[in-house]
Amino acid sequence: MFTLIYRLAITLFVLSIAGYVLVVLKEKFLLKNNIIIIDNKHLTPEDLSETDINEFIFKGQSIKSGDEILVITKNEEKVNGIIIGAKKSEDTIHIITYKNDVIKCKIDNIMKFKIVSRYGRFFNN
């Protein structure tokens, strides 16, 4: 009985390691081909097509779609979410929050911002 449980545990461990390696390789392939996956059910294709810039420089820092960001506006409102992109004609940054709201933040209205996590940081180091 013990050997059956032992073999089952070893098999499940090897399968979980193999699954993790496959997921990492898939992420590496998608990042190499400039494909960004934002896993959110509430993000529509219209939200994605509204943006025309996927990588830009704001206050000296390079920001890409998929980066996690914290924005503090001039009226002390905090917005925490993931960058979808930017729209040059309106000077806005489009952010999807963790409450599944798409926020269009005017660049003039941003007082502070902080990049919490970069998309694909594991592979760019």
C-alpha positions in Angstrom: 0.0 0.0 0.0 2.8 2.4 0.9 4.6 1.8 -2.4 1.4 2.5 -4.4 1.1 5.9 -2.6 4.8 6.6 -3.0 4.7 5.9 -6.8 1.6 8.0 -7.2 3.2 10.9 -5.3 6.3 10.7 -7.5 4.3 10.5 -10.6 2.2 13.5 -9.7 5.3 15.5 -8.7 7.0 14.7 -12.1 3.8 15.7 -14.0 3.5 19.0 -12.1 7.1 19.9 -12.8 6.6 19.0 -16.5 3.4 21.2 -16.6 5.2 24.1 -15.1 8.1 23.8 -17.6 5.6 23.7 -20.5 3.8 26.8 -19.2 7.1 28.7 -18.9 8.1 27.7 -22.4 4.7 28.9 -23.7 5.2 32.3 -22.0 8.7 32.6 -23.4 7.4 31.8 -26.9 4.5 34.3 -26.6 6.9 37.0 -25.3 9.4 36.4 -28.1 6.6 36.9 -30.6 5.4 40.1 -28.9 2.1 38.6 -27.8 0.8 39.9 -24.5 -1.9 37.9 -22.7 -4.1 39.9 -20.3 -6.4 37.2 -18.8 -9.6 39.1 -18.0 -13.1 38.1 -19.0 -14.4 41.7 -18.8 -11.9 43.1 -21.3 -13.5 43.4 -24.7 -11.9 43.6 -28.2 -13.3 47.2 -28.4 -11.2 48.1 -25.3 -8.1 46.7 -27.0 -8.8 48.4 -30.3 -9.2 51.8 -28.7 -5.5 52.0 -27.9 -3.0 52.8 -30.5 0.3 52.7 -28.5 1.4 49.5 -26.7 4.8 50.7 -25.5 5.6 54.3 -24.4 7.8 56.3 -22.1 6.2 58.2 -19.2 8.2 60.4 -16.9 11.4 58.7 -17.9 10.2 55.1 -17.5 9.4 52.7 -20.3 5.9 51.2 -19.9 4.5 48.3 -21.9 1.0 46.8 -22.2 0.6 44.1 -19.5 2.7 45.9 -16.9 1.0 46.2 -13.5 0.9 49.8 -12.3 -0.2 52.0 -9.4 -1.4 55.5 -10.3 -2.2 58.4 -8.0 -4.2 61.1 -9.6 -4.2 64.8 -8.6 -7.4 64.4 -6.6 -5.7 61.7 -4.5 -7.5 58.8 -6.2 -5.5 55.5 -6.3 -5.8 53.3 -9.4 -4.2 49.9 -9.3 -4.4 47.7 -12.4 -2.8 46.5 -15.6 -1.9 48.7 -18.6 -3.9 48.0 -21.7 -2.2 50.7 -23.8 -2.4 54.4 -24.5 -4.2 56.7 -27.0 -2.1 59.4 -28.4 -4.9 61.7 -29.7 -6.6 61.9 -26.3 -3.4 61.7 -24.2 -4.9 58.9 -22.1 -3.6 55.7 -20.5 -6.0 52.8 -20.5 -5.9 50.7 -17.4 -8.0 47.7 -16.4 -8.4 47.5 -12.6 -8.8 44.4 -10.5 -12.5 45.4 -10.1 -12.8 44.8 -13.9 -13.3 48.5 -14.7 -11.5 50.0 -17.7 -10.2 53.4 -16.7 -9.0 56.0 -19.1 -6.6 58.2 -17.1 -5.6 61.6 -18.6 -1.8 62.1 -18.5 -2.2 65.6 -17.1 -4.3 64.2 -14.2 -1.5 61.8 -13.1 0.5 63.0 -10.1 2.5 59.9 -9.2 2.8 56.4 -10.7 4.7 53.3 -9.8 5.4 50.2 -11.8 4.5 47.3 -9.5 5.5 44.5 -11.9 6.6 44.3 -15.5 5.1 41.8 -17.9 7.6 39.1 -18.8 10.1 40.2 -16.2 11.2 36.6 -15.5 12.6 36.4 -19.0 14.1 39.9 -19.4 16.6 39.7 -16.5 
